[in-house]
Amino acid sequence: MDKVLGAIAQLGEIKVRNDDDFTDRVNRKYTVFFLLLFAMLVSTKQYVGEPINCWVPAIFTQNHEEYANKVCWVSNTYFLPINDDIPKKIDQKEIIGYYQWIPLILLSQACLFFVPCCIWRVLSHRSGININTLLEAANTCQRASLLDNRTRTLMYMINHLDGYLGIKPNDGRGCASRILRSISKRSFILASRSYGKYITCVYIFVKLLYILNSVGQLFLLNIYLNTDYHMHGIEIIKALLEGREWRSEKRFPRVTFCNFEIKTLGNVQRYTVQCVLPINLFNEKIYIIIWFWFILVTILSFVSLSSWMFEIISVKVQNRYVNRQLSAVGVLTRDHQINIKKFCKFYLKTDGIFIIRLVAKNAGDLIAAEILSGLWSIYARENNIYDSRDKHKCRNANYGVFSSNGYTSFSHHQHCPNYNITPKNLMPN
């Protein structure tokens, strides 16, 4: 699916971005793709085929029949059980006024699923770090075949992240500044990027928007379709479990009635004709698929939100994650354990750990661990942190070292005072 969408994007000279996780892409990419596909199918049936056919009196000519079909299509038909009498008052009729607008409804739904993505990109861009560029570099580093290119790309990511994490908070002396600073440190609601929570809060907010969007659309369709659409799938499951045939005659009727008037020789003749809506056969199946898809998307989004909340709010989980990643590349020793909490709290902060996790979800744990290794090297050097293993190695430190296990390693020289692993002009090829 990613390859297909990538090819379509290249044709339109639109760059496909992956600056979020898989669940977000299910919402803003795959769901949008399916909704646009359904809109195209329904539009083709409406404007190429015959969306409505009415059974007209025998006295009608072919022109009369075509006129009746067009009038009943552009005006609203109404549903009536076949055994009921035709009512005289219009307020007794169940008007079906949505079928002409199904393509536009589907397009609107697709746009709504893309709105949270736009909000994420606008607000994350204001943070001072380009998440998309960072993740593209991580994927480039993962695919790099040349060692030099991989090293340069990795150094660029470390430098980019270090610049963002080094933003200092505003130490205003006023009472309002102190109150705001205190709230920002303890709250995820009023978060500033200088306190390391801005991107994380924006991302959680966007996750909530995805959930509200998918749930809200189920209830908005109640208004569009003039039915209790949010119960649609439950009724289907119930009917299947009871072993009886299911048909959605009320929501997507295939046979409706239409009233229209024809003026001839000063007289107004009123006709009531019975019409069949083949288009509703497509609409019914499409909205069955949409109902179950929306439920799946909602569940995935909720699970993803819960997982992210657990991973980035719990300090213990954050420290354990950083410990595990640094240990995986052989950087962490027992002498360093006491400094990991300070490294997470004062240097990485919530945003740093969030970005590392996002890199891991898109480019793999190895790249994330190597970036963490480089950031730990910077932190250790700036704070004069070293262990007994490193004391005799600082004299022979070089610019880049690769360990025997194939990982990019900074552990042999990470604490040497004169070593700088983040040249400011280094960019990936």
N, C-alpha and C positions, 0 to 999 in steps of 0.2 A: 504493500500500500504506500509506503514512504517513497519507493522508487517511482510509482505511478504519479503521485502528487509532485514529486521533484521534477519529473519530465514535463508535467503541465505547467509548473512554475517557470521552468526555463523557456518554454514557448512564449509565455507572457512576460518574460524578463522580470519575473517576480522572484525575489530571493526568499527561499524557505528558511525560516528561523526556528531553531530549537533551543530557546532560552528558558525552558520550563521542564516539567517532568512528563512522563508518559500519560498520566491521567489528564493533564491539561491539554495535551495534544489530542486526546480522545474527544474532548469538548470542542476545542477551537479548530481542529483540522478534520478529523474523521466525521464528526457529527455534521459539520458544515458541508462537507463533501456529499454525504448521503442526502441531506435536505435539498441541496442544489440539484442533485441527480433526480430526486423525486419531483421537484418543481419542473424540471425539463421534461420528464415523462408525462406528467399531467398536462403541461402546456401543449405538447405534441398531440395528445389525444383530443384536446379541446379545439385546437386551431387547424389540425390536419384531418382528423376524423369527424364523426358526428357525435357530439356530446349528449344530444337529446333527440328523441323521436316521439312524436305525439300521435295518438290514435284519433283521427279527425272524422267528422261525419262524412257519409258517402257523397254528399252533394259538393264537397270541397274539391276543387281542381288541384293540380300539382302546385300551382302558385299559391293557392290558399294554404296547402299543407306546409310549404316552405315558410310562408309567413307565420303560421301558427307555431312552428318549431322555433323560429327566431324570436318571436314575441315571448314565448314561454321560457326561452333561455335567458333573455335579458331581464325579464321580470321574474319575481320570485314565485316558485311553485310551492305547494303545501302537501304535507303528508296526511293521509287519511286511511285508516284500516279499510280493507276492501268491503267489509260487511257493514260499515257505518254509512249512514245517510249523509249526503253532501249538505253541510250547514249553510244557512242563508247569511249569517253574520260573519264577517271576516275575522273577528276576534276569537272565533271558535276554531279557526284553522291553525295548524301547526306549520308556520311559514318556514321554508327551507331557502335561506338566502345567502348561503356561503359558497356553494359549489362553483360559482363563477370566479371566486376570489381565492381558490385553493392555491394556485401558483404563487400569488402575492403573499399569502399567509406563510407558505413554505419559505419564500425568500426572506420574509421578516423574521421567521424563526432562525434561519441561518445567520442573519445579521446579529440577532440577540446573542447567539452563542459565540460570536467573535468579539463582542463588546468587552468582556473581561480581559481578553488578550490585549486589546488596544490600551486599556487602562493600565495593565501591568507594564507594557512597554513604555508608556509615557511617564509613569511615576518612577519606574526603575531607572530610566534615563536621567532623571533629576538627582539620582543618588550620588553621582560622581564616578560611577564605575559602569562600564559597558558589559553587562552580563552576556549578551550575545557574542561579542568579540572574544570574551574569555572562554566561553564554551566552544566556539569555533576553533580557537587555538588549542584547546584540550583535545578535540577530535583530530586536529591536524597532528598534534604530538603523538596521539595514539596510532595514527596510520603512517607516521614518518618512517621511511626506510633507511635514511642516512642519519648517522649518529649526530653529526654536527647540527643538522636541521632540528632534530629532536631536542638537543640541548638548548639551542637558541630560543626555540618556542617555549620550552619549559621555563627558561630564565625570564622571558617576557611576561609570562603569566605570574610568576613570583613577584616580579617588579611591579606589575599592574596591581596586584592584590596588596602588596606592601604599601603602595601609595595611598590606596583607599583606607586601609586599616590604620594608617598613621595620622588620619584626620583627628585633630584635638578638639575637645569640647569647648564651648564658649564659657569662660570662667568669669561671667559678669558678677559684679559685687552687689547689685541691687537685690532687694527683697524678692521681687518678682522673678529675677533670674535664678535665685537660690531655690525658690519653690518649684519653678519649672524644671530645673536641673534635677531636683530630688525626685519629682514625678517621673521624668524621663528615664532615670536610672532604674526605677522599680516597676514601670508600667509599660505594657505593650500597646497602649492606646495613644498616648502622646509620646511618640518615639522620634528622636532626632538621629540623623546619620552619624553625628559625632559621638553618640553613645552606643553605636554599634547595633541598632535595632531597626533602622529605617527599612531596609530592603526586606527583612524578615516580616515586618508588620504589613508591608505592602503586599507581599506574596500571600500571607494568610488572608488578608482582606480579599484578594482576587480569588482565592480558593472558595471563600464564602460566597462570592458573587456567582461562581460557577454552579454551586449547589442551589442558590436561590433562583438562578435562571432556569435550571432544568426542572425544579419543582414548580416554580411559578408558571412555566409554560403549560404544564399539565392543567392548571386551573384557568389560565387565560384561554385555553381552547374550549373551556366550558362556555365562555362568552361568544367565541367565534362560531362554534357549532350549535350553540343554544341547547346544550345537553350537559349531563354530568360525565364529561369525558374522563375525568380523573379515576372513575370506576370502570372504565372500558375494559382493561385487561383482566381485572378481577372477575368480571362477569364472564369473560371468555373461559378463564381457568375453571370457574365454578361449573359452567355448562359442560365442559369436557370431562370433568371429574364425575359429573352425574350421568354421563353417557348420552346426553341429548344434543340435538343439532342446534348450533348457534347461528343466529343471523342478527345483524345490527340494523333492523328496519327503521328504528326510530332515529338513530344517529346518521345513518347513511342509507336512506330509502332509495330503492331502485325504481319504484313505481310511485309517481306523485300525480297531483292534479293541478290544473292551471286554468284560471279564468281570464278571459280577454273579451274585448268588445270590438265589433266591426260596424262602422257606420255606412249604410247604403241607402240612397234615395231618401235622405232625411230621417231615416230610422236607425236606431242603435240596437244592434242585435248582440246579445250576450251569449257567449259559448263557454262551456266547461268541458275540457278535454283531459283525457288520461295520458300521461307521458311516462316514458321509461328513460332513466338516466344511466346509461352505460358507464359514464365517467365515475359514478359513485361506487362501481365495482372496484375500480382502481383506488379511489379515495379510501374505501373501507380497508383494503389490504395494506395500503401505505400507512394509515394511522394505527393499525394494529402493530405493525413493525415499529413505528415511532414510539408508541406507548411503552413497549417492552424495552426499546433502546434507551429511552429517557430514564426508565427505572434503573437499568444497568448503569448508565452514566452517573446517576445520582448516587448509587451505592458506591461506585468506584471513587467518586469525588469525596464522599464522606469518609471512606476508609483512608484515602490519601491525606485528607485534612487532619484526621485523627493521628495518623502516623507522623506527619510533620510536626504537629503540636507536641507530641510526646518527645520527638527527637530534638527539638530546638528550645523547649521551655525547661526541661529537666536539666539542671546543672550536672548532675551525676552522669546522665546519659551523654552529655556533651564531653565531659572529661574522659569517660570510658571510650568514646569513639576516637578521640584524638590519641589516646594511649594505644589503642589497637592499630590505628593507621601508622603511627610512628614506629611501633614495634615491628610492623610488617616489613619495613625497609631497613630494619636493623639500626635505627638511629637512637632509640630510647634505651637508656640503661637505668639501673637502680638509683644512681646519683641524680638522675633527672626527674624522678617521679614527683619529688616535692615541688618542682617548679612548673609542672604541667597545669595545675589549677590556676596559677598566676598567668601562665601563657594563654590559657583559654579566656580568663576573665578580663585581663588588661590589654591583651594584644589582639587575639582573634575576635573576641566578643561574639555576640550572637550572630551578627551578620557574616563574620568570617567563617564560622562553622557551617552556617547555612549555605554559603557559596561553595565551600568544599564538598558538602553533601550533594549539592546540585551538580557539581563537576563529576562526582562519583556516579551519579545516576545516569549521566549522559555519556561519559567517556571511560568509566570504569574506576575501580578502587585503586589501581596501580598509579594512575595519573594523579588522583587526589592525594595519595600517600606521598608521592614525590613532591607535589606542591607544598604539602604540610611540612615535609622535611626541609625544604628551602626556607619556608617562613620560620620554622624553629631555629634554623641556623642564624637568621637575622636577629631574632629575639635573643638567642643565647649570646651572640657576639656583642650586641648592644648592652646586655646586662651582665657581661663577664661571667657567664655560666659555663663551667667546664667540669669534666670528671677526671679521675686519675688516669684513665685510658688515653686522654687527649693531651696531657701536659707535654709529652715528648714529641708530639707530632706537629706542633704549630710551626716549627722552623722550616719544615719541608712542604708546607701547604702550597698547592698549585691552584690554577683557576678552576679546572674541572676534573672530577674523578668519577670513574664508573666502576662499581663493585663487580666482583666475580659472578654474582647471581644475575647480572644484567640490569639492575636497577640503577637509576641515576642517584649517586650517593653524595651527600654533603657531610657525612658523619666524620670523615677523617680530618676535616679542616674547619668544621662549623664554628669553632669557638676561638679561632685565631684572630687577634685584634685587628690586623691589617688586611684581612681578607674581605672582599666585597663581591657577593655573588649576584648583585643586581645592578649591572651597568645601565645607566639611564637611557641610553640611545639604542638599546638592544631590541630589535623587533624580529618577529618570526618571518621566515621566508614564505 
